[in-house]
């Protein structure tokens, strides 16, 4: 036994006596036993310490892997995404015969006016610390009241600064008591197909009952998509498979840095829910629209002095162009910046600021966002040669004279918002003996609706006028001294 103990502890003691024939004393045996116990316990303790150390390292590694780039992007961007609640007061009439049997108006032969509230939900993005919020135009369309609920649960009534039907964007303003955390804009022009995308918004917010937004992740599925809906044509959209559901409209699509790359806007679905095909307005487009709305209250298009038309195959062959991409210049107004810069009738504009033009609609969608004093580069095709012409915008189109209407209207500005209850265009000039004047329209009236189409800007009004057919009957709705008026069965020759 002595040999066994000796062997067991040979690394822990120095052996001076090699003669082990004599039996050891009792104290020595006990000492050996004690040392063996201590050694065994020490081995166990060391093993336990090693295990605990390994577990701690594993926990540390797991914790590190949980705090990935997506988590950090969400932490960075989520506080800037808000919930938007809208209320629209709808008036309708009910025949008294369908009222309560005991109604005192039971036998009266007229309809009783009623009101009901229609509620809507959406999302928004804080774009400045002093309370400017970006959202979709369709989120607040027709709303009488707009409420914003911040990340921390604080509620504010919002003022509509301006909106743009064509781009489906709007800007709201609240008055917070302290600076808000705002989103940082990213660059949506260099997105890579397959890179991560994070959608942040408030789908089904009323059911969730929590001011904090919902997060879904996916990738950039495609860029430069075109989507046509019932009343709007979207261009240059970002497509993502990050889940977007009702209530997400106006929310943020961010990259792994937490920067805004798109405004969640629409889904393609056969069921009404997300099917992995969502669309967002690029952040670069949103940034341009926002700056113009904050400055002017609406998008005011530039005065370029060109009329253009789509390039058909026959027209392309006539000008010796092999492709039909681009637009043909059909008219150049004398004295305009286009004329002074050298653009001529018959030129084909193929690119603007290095962006290829497909058709007339794309020409308008690009040029409408050009600012005053901004320089733009037109690439044109003339007599078999491609060349570039630079144009500097000198003015914006704030007035519009309508041929055949004997009427000139102007864009509503920020100051006008305090004097009128509606958005629209203001009558700037009207001939005294014109049909509109004889039927009651005056200078200073605000036209806010033509037929069933609501007018938000001068651009909207121009598009409606162009679509009206000759001798078509329609109604014109306008506001005067905060009262609503209408001219019905109007016919423009």
N, C-alpha and C positions, 0 to 999 in steps of 0.2 A: 504494500500500500504506500509505503514511503516513496517508492519509486514513482508510483503514479502521481502523487502530489508534487513530487519534485519535478516531474516531467511537465506537469500542468503549469507550474509556476516558474519554469526555467528562465523565462524572459523577464521575471520580476524580482529575482533575488540572485545573489552571487553565492555559489556553492564552494565552501572552503574544505569540507570533509567528504572524501569520496568513499570512505569506509561505511557501508550501510548494512553490515552484517548484524550489528547489535540492534536490538529493538529500541525504538525511540521512547523518550519519556512522555508522560501523559500531557504535560504542558505543551510539548512540541507538537503532539498529535492535534490537540485542540487549536493550537496556533495555525496549523495547516488547514484545518477545517474552516476556521474563521476567514482565513485568507481566500479560500475557495469560494465561500459564500459571497465575500466582497467582490471577487473577480466576476462571478456569474451575474451579480446584480449590476455591476458596472457595464458588462456587455449588454444587458437588457436596456439599461438607461441610455447607453450610447445609441443603440438601435432605435429607441423611442425618439431621441432627439433628432436623429437623421430623418425618421419618418415624418416628424412634425415639420422639419425644415423643408422636406420635399413637398408636403401638402401646402405649406405656405407659399412656396414658389409656384405651384400649380394654380392656387387661388389668385396669385398676383397675375399670372399669365392669362387666366380666364377673364379677370377683371379688365385687363388691358385689351383683350380681344373684343369684349363687349363695347368698349368705348371706341368704336370705329369711326370712320369718316362720315358715315350716314348719320350716326347718333349726334356727332358734333355739328353737322350741317343743320339738323333739326333743332338742336338747342340754340343755334345761332339765329335761325330764321323764324321759328314758330312764334315768338312774342310779337312779331310784326304782322301776323295774319289775324284778321278780326272777323267777327260774325256780323252779318248785315241782315236786319229784319225790316221788311217794308209793309206798309199798309196803304191800300187803295180804297177810297170810298166810292162805291158804285151805286148810282141811283137807278131805280127801276120802278115800274108802276104795276099795281095789282088791281084787277077788276074787283070791285066790292063784293060781287057774288061769291068770290072765293075767300072772302074774309070770314072771320068768326061769325057764326049764325046770329049772335046777339049784338053784332056791331050796330051802332046807331046809324051808320052810313049804308046799311044794307040795301035800301031802295033808291039810293042816289045814283043817277046815270053818269058817273064819271069815274075815272081811275084815281086811285090814291097813291101819291108818291111815297116810295119807301127808300131806305138806304141800308146798305150792308157793307161790312168790311171784308176785303179780300187780302189775305196775308201771303207774303212771299219770303223766301230765305235765300241767302247767298253768302259769299265770302268777300273779303277785301284785303288790301295790302297797304300798310302804313308806309308812305314814301317820303315823308318828312316829319321831323320831330315835333313840328308845331301843329300837326293834325291833318295834313292832306292825305287822303286815302284813295287808292286806285281800285276800281272794280269794273265789271262788265256793264255796258249800257242796258242790256236786257234784264239785269238784276233789279234795277231801279226804275225801269220803264213804267210810266204812268203812275208812279207812287205819289201819294199825298204826304206821307210821313216816312222818313228813313231813320232807323235807329242803328247805332253801331255799338257792339259789345266788344270790349278789349280783352286781351289775353288774361288780365287780372280780374275780369268780371265787371269792370266799370262800364256804365251805359251812358251814351250821349245821343242827343238828337243831331242829325247831320244835315248840313246845307249842301245842296247839289250845286257845285261850282260850274260844271259844264259837262256836256256829254257829246258823243260822236257816234251817230248811228252807223256810219259806214264801217268804222273799225270796231264797233261794239265795245267801246271803252267809255268810262265816265270817271269824273273826279269829285270826291266828296270832301267836306271840311268840317271838322269838329274843333271844339275849343277846350283842350285838356289843361289842367292846372299845372302840369309839369311836362317836360320834354318826353316824348314817346320814343321807344326803340324803333328805328326805321330800317327797312330792308335795304340791302346794297344791290345795285344793279350789276348784273354780269353782262358778258358779251354774247349775244345769241347768234352772231354771224359765224362763229367758228365751232359750232357744236359738232361732235363726232357721233356717227351712228353707232349705237351700242353702249355709249357712256351712261353712267347712272343718272337717274332723274328722280327727284323726290317731290311728290304732290302734297301740298299742305292746304287744308281748307276745312269747311264746316258742313259736311254732308249730313242731312237729317239732324240738324243742330237742335231742333225743338224736342226731338225724341231722346237725344243724348243728355241734354240738360247740364252741359258743362261748357264753360267759356273757352276751354283750351281746344285747339284744332286737332283734327285727325290727320294722320300721316300714312301715306302709301308710297311704295317705291317701285321703280321699274327702270326702263332704259329709254333712250331716245330711239324711237323706232324709225323715224324718217323726218326730213325737213322739207320746207318749200311745198307743203301740201295745199291744195285748193279744195274748198268745201262749199257747196251751194245749199242754202236752206231756203225756206219759204220766202223770206223777205230780205235776205242778205247774202252777199258773196264774200267769203273769206279767202284771202290769199296769203301765201308764204307761212302757213301754219306749221308749228312743231307737232309731230305725232309722237305719242308715248303710250306705253302699256301700263304705266302707273295708274291705278284704279281711280277714276273720276266719276263721282255720283251726283245726283241732285243735291244742290247746296254747295257744291265745290266751285261753281262758277264764280269767277272773280278772285279765286285763291291763287296761291303761288306755286309755280314749278321752279324748283331751285336745283343747282348743281351741288357737287360734294363740298364746295366752299360755302354753301348756304347763300349763294348769290342768286338773285332773281334772273331766270333765263326765259320765263314765259308766264302768261296769265291764263290760268285754266279756264276754258271757254265752252267746249262742246265735246260730246261723245257720239260715236257712231254705234247705234244699238238697235236691235230688233225687239228688245223687251223693256226698254226704258232704264235699265241698269247698266253698269259697266260691263263691257265685253272685251276689255283690253285694247280698245281703240279710242284714245282720247286726244284732244287737240288743244293747243295753247297758242295764244298770240305772242310772237317773239318780243322779248324785253326791249330790243332796240326800237321796234315800232312803237311800243307802249310809251317809251321814254319821250319820243318825239311828240306823240299825241298829248301826253301829260303837260309838257312845257307849253304847248300852244293853247291848251284849254285853260291853264292857270293864267296865262297872259291875256287871252282874248275872250275866254268863256266858251269858245267853240273853235272848230277848225275853219279858218278863213283861207281859202285857196289863193295862190299867187296869181298875179296878172302876167301871163307870158305872151299872149297875143297869137296863139295858134289854135286852129281847128284841125283835128286829125281824124282819120278813119281807118278801119281795119284793112290790112293788106291781103287781098284775095290772090288766088293763084294767077288770075288774068292780069291783075295790076302788077304783081311781082314780075311776071314775064315782060310786061310793057316797059319796066324800068331796068330790065336785064339783071334781076335779082333771083338767085336760085332758091331762096327760102321765103316763106310767108310770115316769118317772125318779124315783128316791128309794126310801125304805124306810118301811114302815108300822110304827109302834110297837105291838107286840102285848101287851107286859107291861112295867110299871114296878114295880120292887121297892120296897116301903115303906122309907123311911129312907135310900134311896140318894141319891147326889149328883144324879142325874137327877130324882128325885122332888122333892127339896128345891129344885131350880132351876126347877121348874114344868112339866117335860115330862109329858104325859099320854098314857094309852092312846088310840089312834086318831089321834094326830098323825102327820104325814108329814114325815120328815126329808129335805129336798131337797139341802142342802149342809152340809159341815163345813169350817170355816175357809175359806169361799168356794170350796171345791172341790165340784163337782157330783157327786152320788151316782147311780150307774146302777142298782145292785142291792145285795143283802145281802152278797155277797162283797167288794164295794168298801168297804162300811161297815166290815167287819172289817179289811180291809187298811189302812185309814186309822187307825182307832181303836187298833189293836194297837200302834202306834208312839208313842202319846201317853205322856208321862212324868208322874211324880208331881209335883204342884203346877203342872202346865201348865194354862193356861186355854184352852179351846176354844169356838168359836162354832158353835152349831147353828142353821141356818135351817130353820124348820118351817112347815108349812101346816096351819092349823086354822080350821075354820068359814069357809072362803073367804078367809082373810087370811094373808099371809106375815109372819112375825115372827122375830126373833132371840132366842135364849136362850144365855147364857154359862154354862159349867160349868167348875169347877176340880176337877181330879182329886185326890182325897185319898189314895188308896191303890192299890196294884197287887195283882193277883190271884196270890198266891203259893201258895194252897191251893185244892183242888178236891175237893168231896164228890160222889161218884157215886151217883145214885139207883139203887137196886136192887143195888148192889154191897156195901153196908154197909162202905164204905171211903172214907177221905179221904187224898189224896196231896198232897205239896207240891213246889214247884219246887226243883230242885237249885241250890245257891248256889256261889259261888267256893270256899269252904272245903271243900265236899263233894268237889270234884274231887280232893283229895289222899287221900280215904278210899275212893273207889270207882274201879273200873277202867273202868266204862261211864258214859255219859250217860243220863239218864232222869228219872224222878220217884221220890220217896222216900215210902214208906208212912208217913203221919203218924198216922193212927188206923185201927183195924180192930176190928170187933166180934168177940168171942171165939167166938161160936157161928155165925159166918157161914160160908158155903161156902168162901170163900178161906182163912179161918183154919183150918178143918178140913183143908184140903188142903196146909197148910204155910206160908202167907204170914204174915209177922210185921211188927211195927212196926220201921222202920229198914231194911227190905229196899228195894233199888232196882230198880224195874221198867224194863227197857231195851228190851223188844220184846214186841209183841202180834201173834201170828201171824207173818207174814213182815215186818212193818213195824217198823223201828227207831224208837225214841223219842229225840228230842233235847231236848225241853222239855215243860213242862206243857201248852202249847198243842197240841203234837202229840198228846199223850195224850188231850186232850179231843176232838179231831177224830176220833180212832180210835174212842173210846167212842160218839160220836154215830152213827158209820157202822155199828156192830155191830147186827145185827138180833136181835130177841128169839128166844131158843132156838137161836141160832147157836153152833156149837161152834168153839172156838179154843184156842190155847195161849198161856200167859202165861210169859214168861221174866224171871227176876229174879236179882239178885246179892246174896250175903250173905258177908261176910268174904272178899271177893275170889274167891269160888267161884260158879259159875253153876248155877242151878237152873231147873226148868221144871215148870209145872202144865199137864198136857195134857187135852184133851177137856173143857175147862171150858165150862159153860153158865150164862149169867146169865138168870134168869127175868124 
